[in-house]
Amino acid sequence: MGSGERTLKRSNLHFERALERLPLGVAADCRYWGDDRTFYVKRASGARLWDIDDNEYIDYRLGRGQAILGYADPRVAKAARAGIEVGGVFALATEREFTVAERIAKMVPAAELVRFSNSGAEAAVDALRVARSFTGKDAFAVVDGGSHRLLGAALWDTTHQNWPAEPNPPSGGTGVRGPFDSLIHSVPGNDANGFEELLRRHGDQIGAFLIEPIPVDCASMAADAEYLGNVRALCDRFEVVLIVDEVTTGFRVARGGAQEVLGVRADLCTFGSSMANGFPIAALAGREEIMRRIGKGVAQGSSYAAHPVSLAAADKTLEILDETDVLERIAKYGWRMREGMSQVLVRRGLSHAFVGPPSMSGLRFGESAQSRDRDREKTADAFCGELAPRLHASGILCEPDFGGPWFVSAAHNELCLAETLAKFEHAADATLERLPNAQS
């Protein structure tokens, strides 16, 4: 970070100007951090980015985890430039579609057939459409906390773990209403009995079960492997298509994604732009019997799907992830960062827990830190609310409320780690001066 106290003067001025043409002054809701705290990126390289005020940050958000190799990786950038030379969008196929699909199938056993789209939300919509066609059942079940909820057919608002499985959860937005309400059923995570109860009552209507096994919006609180095994068996028993959302975990937590780590095989699975180091691309993959419905009564695709630039970036990124030790190095950094932060917090008597895989660690505070309930104690919320802005001001970029994970890229190095731990310690001390009751 540059010398002196951080200022957001230029970002604040731009925010006021941007409000004239953009709701909340940004192009997506998650980019709005408050009227005086929203900032705008100037450039990024490796594990660092700079805002328009020239503040420098070590970034642990990484575009919601998508820049897995780090920003502007030269190998991927070179491949993308070659993709530009192909000529643009044709609304026709290219050979590289097969090449990238082959690589995905090699890495993920469940990916027998692959189709491309432009975003994770699009891929989830595609998955639901294909599953409904295959089963002939229109309703579907979802697990609380999945980040796929922004897709139109699954924008719900189920924010607690202690509720019965039920149909018609409240909508998460006033623009989602009407026919969708009767098609969505919500269930708590890690509760196979609750899911079975739902299927006993509505299994003749439910054609798909959509789950994000390591939910990015719940600080990476992973599902239990035993629970997923039971879910797999229940889906088979009640003829429900199991859709595993790997838009964040795919090619990050392991070469075979969360399915490899947790030992479950999806019927359908979705992947995001980690496969292209952040270039816009997504994929729907799955069992051949189900995927063959596409083109035979089920429409899928768009004019921009499998764009030559994104495909070229995906080809190179997946090659690196599959054939080098980059994922092992990312995990090693994640473990060391967790250990260093934990030492800081233990020395200060701060109750906490790290959850999830080391490549996307969730950090939770308070006596209930190990709990899967997303409601946290007021003291823990207050501590997070004070600590995160202090980290941002010092040049460490994490989620503003610690509700999301700390993503690690291949570009995070020893200098990043030393700087991160030193600034984390300083921010923790400054926060405790303000909130001494946060200690155990």
C-alpha positions as CSV (number, residue, x, y, z in Angstrom):
1,M,0.0,0.0,0.0
2,G,1.2,3.5,-0.7
3,S,2.5,5.7,2.1
4,G,0.2,7.6,4.4
5,E,-3.4,7.1,5.5
6,R,-5.8,5.6,2.9
7,T,-8.1,8.0,1.2
8,L,-11.0,7.2,-1.0
9,K,-11.5,10.8,-2.2
10,R,-11.5,9.9,-5.9
11,S,-13.7,6.8,-5.4
12,N,-16.2,8.9,-3.4
13,L,-16.3,11.6,-6.1
14,H,-16.8,8.9,-8.8
15,F,-19.5,7.2,-6.7
16,E,-21.5,10.5,-6.7
17,R,-21.1,10.7,-10.5
18,A,-21.9,7.1,-11.1
19,L,-25.2,7.3,-9.2
20,E,-26.5,9.4,-12.1
21,R,-26.4,6.4,-14.4
22,L,-26.0,3.3,-12.3
23,P,-28.2,2.1,-9.4
24,L,-26.1,2.2,-6.3
25,G,-23.3,3.5,-8.5
26,V,-22.1,0.1,-9.5
27,A,-22.8,-2.7,-12.0
28,A,-23.7,-5.4,-9.5
29,D,-25.1,-5.2,-5.9
30,C,-22.2,-6.9,-4.3
31,R,-19.9,-4.1,-5.4
32,Y,-21.7,-1.6,-3.3
33,W,-20.0,-1.3,0.1
34,G,-21.7,1.9,1.3
35,D,-21.9,5.4,0.1
36,D,-18.5,6.4,1.5
37,R,-16.8,2.9,1.3
38,T,-17.5,1.8,-2.2
39,F,-14.3,2.0,-4.3
40,Y,-13.3,1.5,-7.9
41,V,-10.5,-0.6,-9.2
42,K,-7.8,0.9,-11.4
43,R,-5.8,-2.2,-12.2
44,A,-4.7,-5.6,-10.8
45,S,-1.7,-7.9,-11.1
46,G,-0.9,-11.1,-9.3
47,A,-2.4,-11.1,-5.9
48,R,-2.6,-7.3,-5.7
49,L,-5.0,-4.6,-7.0
50,W,-5.0,-0.8,-6.9
51,D,-8.0,1.5,-6.7
52,I,-8.4,4.8,-8.5
53,D,-7.0,6.6,-5.4
54,D,-3.8,4.4,-5.9
55,N,-4.4,2.5,-2.7
56,E,-2.7,-0.9,-3.0
57,Y,-4.3,-4.1,-1.6
58,I,-3.4,-7.8,-1.2
59,D,-6.6,-9.3,-2.4
60,Y,-8.3,-12.3,-0.8
61,R,-11.6,-11.8,-2.7
62,L,-10.2,-12.5,-6.2
63,G,-13.4,-11.8,-8.0
64,R,-15.3,-14.1,-5.7
65,G,-12.5,-16.7,-6.1
66,Q,-12.4,-16.8,-9.8
67,A,-8.8,-15.4,-10.3
68,I,-7.3,-18.6,-9.1
69,L,-3.9,-18.1,-10.7
70,G,-3.8,-14.4,-9.8
71,Y,-4.8,-11.4,-11.9
72,A,-3.3,-10.9,-15.4
73,D,-1.5,-14.3,-15.3
74,P,0.8,-13.9,-18.3
75,R,0.2,-17.5,-19.6
76,V,-3.5,-17.0,-19.6
77,A,-3.3,-13.5,-21.0
78,K,-1.2,-14.8,-23.9
79,A,-3.7,-17.6,-24.6
80,A,-6.6,-15.0,-24.5
81,R,-4.8,-12.8,-27.0
82,A,-4.5,-15.7,-29.3
83,G,-8.3,-16.3,-28.8
84,I,-8.9,-12.7,-30.0
85,E,-7.2,-13.6,-33.3
86,V,-9.7,-16.3,-34.0
87,G,-12.1,-13.5,-35.0
88,G,-14.9,-13.0,-32.5
89,V,-18.4,-14.4,-32.1
90,F,-19.7,-16.6,-34.9
91,A,-22.8,-18.3,-33.5
92,L,-20.9,-21.3,-34.8
93,A,-18.8,-24.0,-33.1
94,T,-15.0,-24.1,-32.8
95,E,-12.7,-27.1,-32.2
96,R,-11.6,-25.8,-28.8
97,E,-15.1,-26.4,-27.4
98,F,-14.3,-30.2,-27.5
99,T,-10.8,-29.6,-26.2
100,V,-11.9,-27.8,-23.1
101,A,-14.8,-30.3,-22.6
102,E,-12.3,-33.2,-22.7
103,R,-10.2,-31.5,-20.1
104,I,-13.2,-31.0,-17.8
105,A,-14.3,-34.6,-18.2
106,K,-10.8,-35.8,-17.4
107,M,-10.7,-33.8,-14.1
108,V,-14.3,-34.4,-13.0
109,P,-15.7,-38.0,-13.3
110,A,-19.3,-36.8,-13.2
111,A,-18.7,-34.6,-16.3
112,E,-19.5,-37.2,-19.0
113,L,-20.9,-34.5,-21.3
114,V,-20.4,-30.7,-21.1
115,R,-22.2,-27.6,-22.4
116,F,-20.9,-24.0,-22.0
117,S,-22.7,-20.8,-20.9
118,N,-21.6,-17.3,-19.7
119,S,-22.2,-17.3,-16.0
120,G,-22.8,-19.6,-13.0
121,A,-26.4,-18.3,-12.8
122,E,-27.0,-19.3,-16.4
123,A,-25.5,-22.7,-15.8
124,A,-27.8,-23.2,-12.8
125,V,-30.9,-22.3,-14.9
126,D,-29.7,-24.7,-17.6
127,A,-29.3,-27.5,-15.0
128,L,-32.8,-27.0,-13.6
129,R,-34.3,-27.0,-17.1
130,V,-32.5,-30.2,-18.1
131,A,-33.4,-31.9,-14.8
132,R,-37.1,-31.0,-15.2
133,S,-37.1,-32.4,-18.7
134,F,-35.4,-35.6,-17.6
135,T,-37.7,-36.3,-14.6
136,G,-40.9,-34.7,-15.9
137,K,-41.3,-33.0,-12.5
138,D,-41.2,-29.2,-12.3
139,A,-40.5,-28.4,-8.6
140,F,-37.1,-28.4,-7.0
141,A,-35.4,-28.3,-3.6
142,V,-32.6,-26.0,-2.5
143,V,-30.3,-25.8,0.5
144,D,-30.0,-22.6,2.5
145,G,-27.0,-20.4,1.8
146,G,-26.2,-21.3,-1.8
147,S,-24.8,-18.4,-3.8
148,H,-26.8,-19.6,-6.9
149,R,-29.8,-18.0,-5.3
150,L,-29.4,-14.9,-7.5
151,L,-30.7,-16.9,-10.5
152,G,-34.3,-15.9,-11.1
153,A,-35.9,-19.3,-10.4
154,A,-34.1,-19.6,-7.1
155,L,-34.0,-16.2,-5.5
156,W,-35.2,-17.1,-2.0
157,D,-34.6,-15.9,1.5
158,T,-34.0,-18.7,3.9
159,T,-31.4,-17.4,6.3
160,H,-31.6,-19.8,9.3
161,Q,-30.6,-23.4,9.8
162,N,-33.2,-24.2,12.4
163,W,-36.4,-24.5,10.4
164,P,-38.4,-27.4,9.1
165,A,-38.2,-28.4,5.5
166,E,-41.0,-26.5,3.7
167,P,-42.4,-25.5,0.4
168,N,-42.6,-21.9,-0.8
169,P,-39.8,-20.1,1.1
170,P,-40.1,-16.3,1.1
171,S,-38.6,-14.6,-2.0
172,G,-35.3,-12.8,-1.6
173,G,-36.5,-10.0,-3.9
174,T,-39.7,-8.2,-4.8
175,G,-39.1,-8.9,-8.5
176,V,-39.3,-12.7,-7.9
177,R,-42.9,-13.7,-7.4
178,G,-45.8,-15.6,-8.9
179,P,-45.4,-19.1,-10.4
180,F,-42.0,-19.7,-8.9
181,D,-43.3,-19.6,-5.4
182,S,-45.0,-23.0,-5.7
183,L,-42.0,-24.7,-7.3
184,I,-39.3,-24.1,-4.7
185,H,-38.8,-26.1,-1.6
186,S,-36.2,-25.2,1.0
187,V,-34.3,-27.6,3.4
188,P,-31.6,-26.9,6.0
189,G,-28.1,-28.0,5.3
190,N,-26.6,-31.2,6.7
191,D,-30.1,-32.6,7.6
192,A,-30.7,-35.7,5.5
193,N,-33.8,-36.6,7.7
194,G,-35.3,-33.2,6.8
195,F,-34.7,-33.8,3.1
196,E,-36.2,-37.3,3.3
197,E,-39.3,-35.9,5.0
198,L,-39.6,-33.3,2.2
199,L,-39.3,-36.0,-0.5
200,R,-41.8,-38.3,1.3
201,R,-44.4,-35.4,1.1
202,H,-43.5,-33.9,-2.3
203,G,-41.2,-36.3,-4.0
204,D,-43.7,-36.9,-6.8
205,Q,-43.3,-33.2,-7.7
206,I,-39.6,-32.5,-7.1
207,G,-37.4,-33.2,-10.0
208,A,-34.1,-31.7,-8.8
209,F,-32.1,-31.0,-5.7
210,L,-29.7,-28.0,-6.0
211,I,-26.9,-27.8,-3.5
212,E,-23.7,-25.9,-3.1
213,P,-21.7,-28.2,-0.9
214,I,-19.2,-25.6,0.3
215,P,-21.3,-22.4,0.2
216,V,-19.3,-19.3,-0.5
217,D,-21.9,-17.0,1.2
218,C,-21.7,-19.1,4.4
219,A,-18.0,-18.7,5.1
220,S,-17.2,-22.0,3.4
221,M,-19.1,-24.1,6.0
222,A,-18.8,-27.4,4.1
223,A,-21.5,-30.1,4.0
224,D,-20.7,-33.4,5.8
225,A,-19.6,-36.2,3.5
226,E,-22.0,-38.6,5.3
227,Y,-24.9,-36.2,4.7
228,L,-24.0,-36.0,1.0
229,G,-23.9,-39.7,0.7
230,N,-27.4,-39.9,2.2
231,V,-28.5,-37.2,-0.2
232,R,-27.2,-39.1,-3.1
233,A,-29.1,-42.2,-2.0
234,L,-32.3,-40.3,-1.4
235,C,-32.1,-38.7,-4.9
236,D,-31.7,-42.1,-6.4
237,R,-34.6,-43.5,-4.4
238,F,-37.0,-40.7,-5.2
239,E,-35.8,-40.2,-8.8
240,V,-34.5,-36.7,-8.2
241,V,-31.6,-35.2,-10.2
242,L,-28.8,-34.2,-7.9
243,I,-27.3,-30.9,-9.1
244,V,-24.0,-29.9,-7.4
245,D,-23.1,-26.2,-7.8
246,E,-19.3,-26.0,-8.2
247,V,-19.2,-22.5,-9.6
248,T,-16.9,-21.5,-6.8
249,T,-15.4,-24.8,-5.7
250,G,-14.8,-26.3,-9.1
251,F,-11.1,-26.7,-10.0
252,R,-10.3,-24.7,-6.8
253,V,-10.6,-27.0,-3.8
254,A,-9.3,-30.0,-5.8
255,R,-8.9,-30.9,-9.5
256,G,-12.2,-32.7,-9.2
257,G,-13.8,-30.0,-7.1
258,A,-15.9,-30.4,-4.0
259,Q,-17.2,-33.7,-5.4
260,E,-13.7,-35.1,-5.1
261,V,-13.1,-33.7,-1.6
262,L,-16.5,-34.8,-0.2
263,G,-16.8,-38.1,-2.1
264,V,-20.1,-37.4,-3.9
265,R,-21.0,-37.8,-7.6
266,A,-23.5,-35.4,-9.1
267,D,-26.0,-36.1,-11.8
268,L,-25.4,-32.6,-13.1
269,C,-22.9,-30.0,-11.9
270,T,-22.1,-26.4,-12.7
271,F,-18.7,-24.6,-13.0
272,G,-17.7,-21.0,-13.2
273,S,-14.9,-18.8,-14.5
274,S,-12.2,-20.2,-12.3
275,M,-11.7,-22.6,-15.2
276,A,-10.5,-19.5,-17.2
277,N,-8.9,-17.5,-14.4
278,G,-11.8,-15.1,-14.4
279,F,-12.6,-14.8,-18.1
280,P,-16.4,-15.0,-18.5
281,I,-17.3,-18.6,-19.0
282,A,-19.3,-21.3,-17.2
283,A,-20.3,-24.9,-17.8
284,L,-23.0,-27.4,-17.2
285,A,-21.8,-31.0,-17.1
286,G,-23.2,-34.3,-16.0
287,R,-24.4,-37.8,-16.7
288,E,-24.8,-38.6,-20.4
289,E,-28.3,-40.0,-20.1
290,I,-29.5,-36.7,-18.7
291,M,-27.3,-34.3,-20.8
292,R,-28.5,-36.0,-24.0
293,R,-31.9,-34.3,-23.4
294,I,-30.3,-31.1,-24.6
295,G,-31.2,-30.6,-28.3
296,K,-34.0,-33.2,-27.9
297,G,-36.7,-31.0,-26.4
298,V,-34.5,-29.0,-24.2
299,A,-32.9,-25.7,-25.4
300,Q,-29.6,-24.6,-24.0
301,G,-27.0,-22.0,-25.1
302,S,-26.6,-18.4,-26.1
303,S,-24.9,-16.4,-28.8
304,Y,-21.9,-15.7,-26.6
305,A,-21.4,-19.1,-25.0
306,A,-18.0,-20.6,-25.5
307,H,-16.5,-17.3,-26.8
308,P,-13.1,-18.0,-28.4
309,V,-11.3,-15.7,-26.0
310,S,-12.8,-17.3,-22.9
311,L,-12.3,-20.8,-24.3
312,A,-8.7,-20.1,-25.0
313,A,-8.2,-18.8,-21.4
314,A,-10.0,-21.9,-20.1
315,D,-7.9,-24.2,-22.1
316,K,-4.7,-22.8,-20.7
317,T,-6.0,-22.4,-17.1
318,L,-7.2,-25.9,-16.8
319,E,-4.0,-27.2,-18.3
320,I,-2.1,-25.4,-15.5
321,L,-4.4,-26.6,-12.8
322,D,-4.4,-30.2,-14.0
323,E,-0.7,-30.6,-14.9
324,T,1.2,-28.6,-12.3
325,D,1.3,-28.4,-8.5
326,V,-0.5,-25.1,-8.3
327,L,-3.4,-26.4,-6.2
328,E,-1.0,-27.9,-3.7
329,R,0.8,-24.6,-3.4
330,I,-2.4,-22.7,-3.0
331,A,-3.5,-25.1,-0.2
332,K,-0.1,-24.8,1.5
333,Y,-0.4,-21.0,1.6
334,G,-3.9,-21.2,2.9
335,W,-2.9,-23.5,5.8
336,R,0.0,-21.3,6.7
337,M,-2.2,-18.2,6.7
338,R,-4.8,-19.9,8.9
339,E,-2.1,-21.0,11.4
340,G,-0.6,-17.5,11.5
341,M,-4.0,-15.7,12.0
342,S,-5.0,-18.3,14.6
343,Q,-1.9,-17.6,16.6
344,V,-2.7,-13.9,16.6
345,L,-6.3,-14.5,17.8
346,V,-5.4,-17.2,20.4
347,R,-2.8,-14.9,22.0
348,R,-5.5,-12.3,22.4
349,G,-8.1,-14.7,23.8
350,L,-10.4,-14.3,20.8
351,S,-12.8,-17.2,20.2
352,H,-12.7,-18.2,16.5
353,A,-12.8,-21.1,14.0
354,F,-11.6,-21.6,10.5
355,V,-13.9,-23.7,8.3
356,G,-13.8,-25.0,4.8
357,P,-10.8,-25.9,2.6
358,P,-7.6,-23.9,2.8
359,S,-7.9,-22.4,-0.7
360,M,-11.1,-20.7,0.5
361,S,-11.0,-20.5,4.3
362,G,-13.9,-19.1,6.3
363,L,-13.1,-17.3,9.5
364,R,-15.8,-17.0,12.1
365,F,-15.7,-15.3,15.5
366,G,-17.5,-15.8,18.8
367,E,-18.5,-18.7,21.0
368,S,-20.7,-20.1,18.3
369,A,-17.9,-20.0,15.7
370,Q,-18.1,-23.7,15.1
371,S,-21.9,-23.7,14.6
372,R,-23.6,-24.0,11.2
373,D,-26.2,-21.4,12.3
374,R,-25.5,-18.3,10.2
375,D,-26.8,-16.1,13.1
376,R,-23.8,-14.9,15.0
377,E,-23.6,-13.3,18.4
378,K,-23.8,-9.5,18.5
379,T,-20.2,-9.3,19.9
380,A,-18.9,-11.4,17.0
381,D,-20.8,-9.3,14.5
382,A,-19.5,-6.1,16.1
383,F,-15.9,-7.4,16.0
384,C,-16.2,-8.3,12.3
385,G,-17.7,-5.0,11.5
386,E,-14.8,-3.2,13.1
387,L,-12.0,-5.5,12.0
388,A,-12.8,-5.7,8.3
389,P,-12.7,-1.9,7.6
390,R,-9.4,-1.7,9.4
391,L,-7.9,-4.5,7.3
392,H,-9.2,-2.7,4.1
393,A,-7.6,0.6,5.3
394,S,-4.3,-1.2,5.8
395,G,-4.4,-2.8,2.4
396,I,-5.8,-6.3,3.1
397,L,-8.9,-6.9,1.1
398,C,-11.4,-9.4,2.5
399,E,-15.2,-9.6,2.6
400,P,-16.6,-6.6,4.5
401,D,-18.6,-8.8,6.9
402,F,-16.4,-12.0,7.0
403,G,-19.5,-13.8,5.6
404,G,-17.4,-15.0,2.6
405,P,-14.1,-16.9,2.5
406,W,-10.5,-15.8,2.2
407,F,-9.6,-16.9,-1.3
408,V,-6.0,-17.8,-2.1
409,S,-4.5,-17.6,-5.6
410,A,-1.3,-19.1,-7.0
411,A,0.1,-15.5,-7.0
412,H,0.0,-15.1,-3.2
413,N,3.7,-15.4,-2.1
414,E,5.9,-15.1,1.0
415,L,5.8,-11.3,0.9
416,C,2.0,-11.4,0.8
417,L,1.9,-13.7,3.7
418,A,4.2,-11.8,5.9
419,E,2.5,-8.5,5.2
420,T,-1.0,-10.0,5.7
421,L,-0.2,-11.5,9.1
422,A,1.5,-8.3,10.3
423,K,-1.4,-6.1,9.3
424,F,-3.9,-8.7,10.6
425,E,-2.3,-8.5,14.0
426,H,-2.3,-4.7,14.0
427,A,-5.9,-4.6,13.0
428,A,-6.9,-7.1,15.7
429,D,-5.2,-5.0,18.3
430,A,-6.8,-1.8,17.1
431,T,-10.2,-3.5,17.1
432,L,-9.8,-4.8,20.6
433,E,-9.0,-1.3,21.8
434,R,-12.5,-0.4,20.6
435,L,-14.2,-3.6,21.6
436,P,-12.5,-5.1,24.7
437,N,-15.5,-7.3,25.5
438,A,-14.8,-9.3,22.3
439,Q,-12.2,-11.4,24.2
440,S,-13.2,-14.7,25.7
